[in-house]
Amino acid sequence: MDAKEFRRRGKEMVDYVADYLENIQTRRPLSDVQPGYLRQLIPGEAPQDPESWDQLFPDIERVIMPGVTHWHSPHFHAYFPTSNSYPAICADILSDAIGCIGFSW
């Protein structure tokens, strides 16, 4: 992925995250999958060649989301959401890009 594609895919991911957070109340807060559910959804071994973003992106909903506990759901009352505000997410993007090892401060 080069910078041009990163810009395009990054915008796509930001849209996905914004849609997810705007509609999180429509998702079941707790997963109802059984342990090991991923085994039948993913290949038995790592691919020899990378998949394209267009092949990979739908796996977020198909593979990952069924097993997620939606901690930030208004229907999940065990914990209270932290650091999932839009400014905090933007700060995480910057922090990831800089790759700063903060304990040296």
MARBA-3410 file (N, C-alpha, C, O; in Angstrom, 1 decimal):
105
0.9,-1.2,0.0,0.0,0.0,0.0,0.9,1.2,0.0,1.8,1.4,0.9 ~ 0.7,2.1,-1.0,1.5,3.3,-1.0,0.6,4.4,-0.4,-0.5,4.2,0.1 ~ 1.2,5.6,-0.4,0.5,6.8,0.3,-0.8,7.1,-0.4,-1.8,7.5,0.3 ~ -0.9,7.0,-1.7,-2.1,7.3,-2.4,-3.2,6.3,-2.0,-4.3,6.7,-1.7 ~ -2.9,5.0,-2.0,-3.9,4.1,-1.6,-4.2,4.2,-0.1,-5.4,4.0,0.3
-3.2,4.5,0.7,-3.5,4.7,2.2,-4.5,5.8,2.4,-5.4,5.7,3.2 ~ -4.4,6.9,1.6,-5.3,8.0,1.8,-6.7,7.5,1.4,-7.7,7.8,2.2 ~ -6.9,6.8,0.3,-8.2,6.3,-0.1,-8.7,5.3,0.9,-9.9,5.4,1.3 ~ -7.9,4.3,1.3,-8.4,3.3,2.2,-8.6,3.8,3.6,-9.5,3.4,4.3 ~ -7.8,4.8,4.0,-7.9,5.4,5.3,-9.3,6.1,5.4,-10.0,6.0,6.4
-9.7,6.8,4.4,-11.0,7.5,4.3,-12.1,6.5,4.4,-13.1,6.7,5.0 ~ -11.9,5.3,3.7,-12.9,4.3,3.7,-13.0,3.7,5.2,-14.2,3.4,5.6 ~ -11.9,3.5,5.8,-12.0,3.0,7.2,-12.6,4.0,8.2,-13.4,3.6,9.0 ~ -12.3,5.3,8.0,-12.9,6.3,8.8,-14.4,6.3,8.6,-15.1,6.4,9.6 ~ -14.9,6.2,7.4,-16.3,6.1,7.1,-16.9,4.9,7.8,-18.0,4.9,8.4
-16.2,3.7,7.8,-16.7,2.5,8.4,-16.8,2.7,9.9,-17.8,2.4,10.5 ~ -15.8,3.3,10.5,-15.8,3.5,12.0,-16.9,4.5,12.4,-17.6,4.3,13.3 ~ -17.1,5.6,11.6,-18.1,6.5,11.9,-19.5,5.8,11.8,-20.4,6.1,12.6 ~ -19.7,5.0,10.7,-21.0,4.3,10.6,-21.2,3.3,11.7,-22.3,3.2,12.3 ~ -20.1,2.6,12.1,-20.2,1.7,13.2,-20.6,2.4,14.5,-21.5,1.9,15.2
-20.0,3.5,14.8,-20.3,4.2,16.1,-21.7,4.8,16.1,-22.3,4.9,17.1 ~ -22.1,5.3,14.9,-23.4,5.9,14.8,-24.5,4.9,14.9,-25.6,5.3,15.3 ~ -24.2,3.7,14.6,-25.3,2.6,14.6,-25.0,1.5,15.5,-25.6,0.4,15.4 ~ -24.1,1.7,16.5,-23.7,0.6,17.4,-24.9,0.1,18.2,-24.9,-1.1,18.6 ~ -25.9,0.9,18.4,-27.1,0.5,19.2,-27.9,-0.5,18.5,-28.7,-1.2,19.1
-27.7,-0.7,17.2,-28.4,-1.7,16.5,-27.8,-3.1,16.6,-28.4,-4.1,16.1 ~ -26.6,-3.2,17.1,-25.9,-4.5,17.2,-26.1,-5.1,18.5,-26.3,-4.4,19.5 ~ -26.1,-6.4,18.6,-26.2,-7.1,19.9,-24.9,-6.8,20.6,-23.8,-6.9,20.1 ~ -25.1,-6.4,21.9,-23.8,-6.0,22.6,-22.9,-7.2,22.9,-21.7,-7.0,22.8 ~ -23.5,-8.4,23.1,-22.6,-9.6,23.3,-22.7,-10.5,22.1,-23.7,-10.7,21.5
-21.6,-11.1,21.9,-21.5,-12.1,20.8,-22.3,-13.3,21.1,-22.3,-13.7,22.3 ~ -22.8,-14.0,20.1,-23.5,-15.2,20.4,-22.8,-16.4,19.6,-23.4,-17.5,19.4 ~ -21.6,-16.2,19.2,-20.8,-17.2,18.5,-20.2,-18.2,19.5,-20.0,-17.8,20.7 ~ -19.9,-19.4,19.1,-19.3,-20.4,19.9,-17.8,-20.3,19.8,-17.3,-19.9,18.8 ~ -17.1,-20.7,20.9,-15.6,-20.7,20.8,-15.2,-21.5,19.5,-15.7,-22.6,19.3
-14.2,-21.0,18.8,-13.7,-21.7,17.7,-14.4,-21.3,16.4,-14.1,-21.9,15.3 ~ -15.4,-20.4,16.5,-16.2,-20.1,15.3,-15.3,-19.6,14.1,-15.6,-19.8,12.9 ~ -14.2,-19.0,14.4,-13.3,-18.4,13.4,-12.7,-19.5,12.5,-12.4,-19.3,11.3 ~ -12.5,-20.7,13.1,-11.8,-21.8,12.4,-12.4,-22.0,11.0,-11.7,-22.3,10.0 ~ -13.7,-22.1,11.0,-14.4,-22.4,9.7,-14.5,-21.2,8.7,-14.9,-21.3,7.6
-14.2,-20.0,9.2,-14.3,-18.8,8.4,-13.0,-18.3,7.8,-13.0,-17.5,6.9 ~ -11.9,-18.9,8.3,-10.6,-18.4,7.7,-9.9,-19.6,7.2,-10.1,-20.8,7.6 ~ -8.9,-19.4,6.3,-8.1,-20.5,5.7,-7.3,-21.2,6.8,-7.0,-20.6,7.8 ~ -7.0,-22.5,6.6,-6.3,-23.3,7.5,-4.8,-22.9,7.6,-4.1,-23.2,8.6 ~ -4.3,-22.1,6.6,-2.9,-21.7,6.6,-2.9,-20.3,6.0,-3.8,-19.9,5.3
-1.8,-19.6,6.3,-1.6,-18.2,5.8,-1.5,-18.3,4.3,-0.9,-19.2,3.8 ~ -2.0,-17.3,3.6,-1.9,-17.3,2.1,-0.5,-17.0,1.7,0.3,-16.3,2.4 ~ -0.1,-17.5,0.5,1.2,-17.3,0.0,1.3,-15.9,-0.6,2.4,-15.3,-0.6 ~ 0.2,-15.3,-1.1,0.2,-14.0,-1.6,-0.9,-13.2,-0.9,-1.9,-13.7,-0.4 ~ -0.7,-11.9,-0.7,-1.6,-11.1,0.0,-2.9,-10.9,-0.7,-3.0,-10.9,-2.0
-4.0,-10.7,0.0,-5.3,-10.4,-0.6,-5.4,-8.9,-0.8,-4.7,-8.2,-0.1 ~ -6.2,-8.5,-1.7,-6.4,-7.1,-2.0,-7.3,-6.6,-0.9,-8.0,-7.3,-0.2 ~ -7.3,-5.3,-0.7,-8.1,-4.6,0.3,-9.6,-4.9,0.0,-10.3,-5.1,1.0 ~ -9.9,-4.9,-1.2,-11.3,-5.2,-1.6,-11.8,-6.6,-1.2,-13.0,-6.8,-0.9 ~ -10.9,-7.5,-1.2,-11.2,-8.9,-0.7,-11.2,-8.9,0.8,-12.0,-9.6,1.4
-10.3,-8.2,1.5,-10.1,-8.2,2.9,-11.2,-7.4,3.7,-11.7,-7.9,4.7 ~ -11.6,-6.3,3.2,-12.5,-5.4,3.9,-13.8,-6.0,4.3,-14.2,-5.8,5.4 ~ -14.4,-6.8,3.4,-15.7,-7.4,3.9,-15.6,-8.4,5.0,-16.5,-8.7,5.7 ~ -14.3,-8.9,5.2,-14.1,-9.8,6.3,-14.3,-9.1,7.7,-14.5,-9.8,8.7 ~ -14.3,-7.8,7.8,-14.6,-7.1,9.0,-15.9,-7.6,9.5,-16.1,-8.0,10.7
-16.9,-7.5,8.7,-18.3,-7.8,9.1,-18.5,-9.3,9.1,-19.2,-9.9,10.0 ~ -17.9,-10.0,8.1,-18.2,-11.5,8.0,-17.5,-12.3,9.0,-18.0,-13.3,9.5 ~ -16.2,-11.9,9.3,-15.4,-12.7,10.2,-15.2,-12.1,11.6,-15.4,-12.8,12.6 ~ -14.9,-10.8,11.7,-14.5,-10.2,13.0,-15.7,-9.8,13.8,-15.8,-10.2,15.0 ~ -16.7,-9.1,13.2,-17.8,-8.5,14.0,-18.7,-9.6,14.7,-19.2,-9.3,15.8
-18.9,-10.7,14.1,-19.7,-11.7,14.8,-19.2,-12.1,16.2,-20.0,-12.5,17.1 ~ -17.9,-12.0,16.4,-17.3,-12.4,17.7,-17.0,-11.3,18.6,-16.4,-11.5,19.7 ~ -17.4,-10.0,18.3,-17.0,-8.9,19.0,-18.0,-8.6,20.1,-19.2,-8.7,19.9 ~ -17.5,-8.2,21.3,-18.4,-7.6,22.4,-18.3,-6.1,22.1,-17.2,-5.6,22.1 ~ -19.4,-5.5,21.9,-19.5,-4.1,21.6,-19.5,-3.3,22.9,-20.6,-2.9,23.4
-18.3,-3.1,23.4,-18.1,-2.4,24.7,-18.8,-1.0,24.8,-19.2,-0.6,25.8 ~ -18.8,-0.4,23.6,-19.3,1.0,23.6,-20.8,1.1,23.3,-21.3,2.2,23.1 ~ -21.5,0.0,23.3,-22.9,0.0,23.0,-23.6,0.6,24.2,-23.3,0.4,25.4 ~ -24.7,1.3,23.9,-25.5,1.9,25.0,-26.3,0.8,25.7,-26.9,1.0,26.7 ~ -26.3,-0.4,25.2,-27.0,-1.6,25.8,-26.0,-2.5,26.6,-26.5,-3.5,27.1
-24.8,-2.1,26.7,-23.8,-2.9,27.4,-23.4,-2.1,28.6,-22.8,-1.0,28.5 ~ -23.8,-2.5,29.8,-23.6,-1.7,31.0,-22.6,-2.2,32.0,-22.5,-1.8,33.1 ~ -21.7,-3.1,31.6,-20.7,-3.7,32.4,-19.5,-2.7,32.6,-18.9,-2.6,33.7 ~ -19.2,-2.0,31.5,-18.1,-1.0,31.6,-18.6,0.3,30.9,-19.6,0.3,30.2 ~ -17.8,1.3,31.1,-18.2,2.6,30.4,-17.1,2.9,29.4,-15.9,2.7,29.6
-17.5,3.4,28.2,-16.6,3.6,27.1,-15.5,4.6,27.5,-15.8,5.6,28.1 ~ -14.4,4.4,27.0,-13.3,5.3,27.2,-12.5,5.4,25.9,-12.4,4.4,25.1 ~ -11.9,6.5,25.7,-11.1,6.8,24.5,-11.6,6.3,23.2,-10.9,5.9,22.3 ~ -12.9,6.4,23.0,-13.5,6.0,21.7,-14.2,7.2,21.1,-15.0,7.1,20.2 ~ -13.9,8.4,21.6,-14.4,9.6,21.0,-13.7,9.9,19.7,-12.6,9.3,19.4
-14.3,10.7,18.8,-13.7,10.9,17.5,-12.3,11.6,17.7,-11.4,11.2,17.0 ~ -12.2,12.6,18.7,-10.8,13.1,18.8,-9.8,12.1,19.3,-8.7,12.1,18.9 ~ -10.3,11.2,20.2,-9.3,10.1,20.7,-8.9,9.2,19.6,-7.8,8.8,19.5 ~ -9.9,8.9,18.7,-9.5,8.0,17.5,-8.5,8.7,16.6,-7.6,8.1,16.1 ~ -8.8,10.0,16.4,-7.8,10.7,15.6,-6.4,10.8,16.2,-5.4,10.7,15.5
-6.4,10.9,17.5,-5.1,10.9,18.3,-4.4,9.5,18.1,-3.2,9.5,18.0 ~ -5.2,8.5,18.1,-4.6,7.1,17.9,-4.0,7.0,16.6,-2.9,6.4,16.4 ~ -4.6,7.6,15.6,-4.1,7.5,14.2,-2.7,8.2,14.2,-1.8,7.7,13.7 ~ -2.7,9.4,14.8,-1.4,10.2,14.8,-0.4,9.4,15.6,0.8,9.3,15.2 ~ -0.7,8.9,16.8,0.2,8.1,17.6,0.7,6.9,16.9,1.9,6.6,17.0
-0.2,6.2,16.1,0.3,5.0,15.4,1.3,5.4,14.3,2.3,4.8,14.0 ~ 1.0,6.6,13.6,1.9,7.1,12.6,3.3,7.4,13.1,4.3,7.1,12.5 ~ 3.3,8.1,14.2,4.6,8.6,14.8,5.3,7.4,15.4,6.6,7.3,15.3 ~ 4.6,6.4,16.0,5.3,5.3,16.6,6.1,5.6,17.8,7.1,4.9,18.0 ~ 5.7,6.6,18.5,6.5,7.1,19.6,6.5,6.1,20.8,5.4,5.5,21.1
7.6,5.8,21.4,7.7,5.0,22.6,7.6,6.0,23.8,8.6,6.6,24.2 ~ 6.4,6.1,24.3,6.1,7.2,25.3,6.8,7.0,26.6,6.9,7.9,27.3 ~ 7.2,5.8,26.9,7.8,5.6,28.3,9.1,6.2,28.4,9.7,6.3,29.5 ~ 9.7,6.7,27.3,11.0,7.3,27.4,10.9,8.8,27.7,11.9,9.5,27.9 ~ 9.7,9.3,27.9,9.5,10.7,28.2,9.7,10.8,29.7,9.5,11.9,30.3
END
